[in-house]
């Protein structure tokens, strides 16, 4: 699922550099982490009094995102297998059974992916 494009007014193209001491940098990074924000969003919120663009993912959400990435890799493998079976057609006696098994695997894959996306979107 691709991220929707931003309009040009919302794109962050400018970079500000601020010199801080090593201790200040560590403090900023720790306070941002404690707030569940990136350092950029944390500092932007302090300076501009704005809401963060995004919060850092919780450990559970991060795990779900990694699981979804692994699920997508499995889907790619299933797609390659399906493509190869379709290329060979039904010339071999075992192909119909493999196609049935593949259809079953694809249905399960779709169910898992749908549930993961539901959890990531709605938290349920």
N, C-alpha and C positions, 0 to 999 in steps of 0.2 A: 504494500500500500504506500504509494508515493506521498510525500509531503506536498500540500498545496503551495503553489508559488506565491511569493509575497509581491505586493505592488512596490514600485520603486521608492515610494516615500517611507515604507516600513523597513527597507533593507538597511542593515548596518554595514556601511562601507567605510566609515571613518574609524581610525585607531587613535586612542589617546594613550600616551605613555606617561607613567607617573613613577618617580623614583621613591623607593621606600627602603627602610633598613631591612636586613634579613629577619629580624624579630617582628617588624610590622607586617612583612609579607606572610610569615607563619601565622600571625594573629588573624589577618584577613582571611586566609585560607581556612583556618579552624572555625572562625565565626561563620563563614559562608557554609561550611559543611554542617555545622550545628543547626543552621537555619534551613538546611536542605536545599541550598541554592548553589549555583555556580559562582565563583568569585566575581565574574563580570556582572551577573544579575544582582548579587549582594551589594556591590559597590554602586551600581546604577540606582538601586533602590534607596541607598543612603543619600546619594548626591541629588538625585532628581525626584525622590519620593514617588517612585513608580512601582507598580506591581511587577513581580518577576515574569519573564517570558515563559519560563518553565522551571519546575522544581526538579531536583535530582531524583531519579527513580528510587523508590524504597527497595530494600534487598529482595523482597518478594516480587515486585514488579520487574526488577532487573533479571531475576531468575526466569520469569515468564517470557521476557524479551529474548533471552538466550535460548529458551525452549522453542520459541516460535522460529528463531533462526535455524535451529537444528531441524525443526519440522519442515521448513522450506527446503533444506538440503535434501531431506528424504523425498520430498515431492519432486524435486528435480530428478532424482534417481528413478523414481517411479515413471516419470514422464519419458525418460530415456528408454526404459524397458518397454513401455507401451509403444513408443515409436519403432523400436526394433521388431516387436511382434507384428505391428501393422505392416512393416516393410516386408516381412516374410510371408504374410497372409496365412491362410489355413492349409498350407502344403503338408505340414507335419501333423501326425495324430495327436501329439501332446500340446499343440498350440491352443486348441479350444479350452482345455483345462487351465492352461497358464493364463489365458485371457479372462477366464472366470475368476481365477485367484487374483489377478491384477485388478479387475473391476471391484472385487471385495476390498482389496487393500486401498484402492483409490477412494472408495466410499468412506472407509474408516479414517483415511487421511483428511478428507474434507470435513468430517465430523469433528475431529480433533482441532483442526485449524479454525473452524468456526467457533468452537468453545474457547480457544485461546484468545481470539480476537474479541469475543464477548467479554471475557474477564478483563482484558486490557482496556477495553473501552468503557465498560460499565462498572467494573470492579466486582461483578457477581459471577 
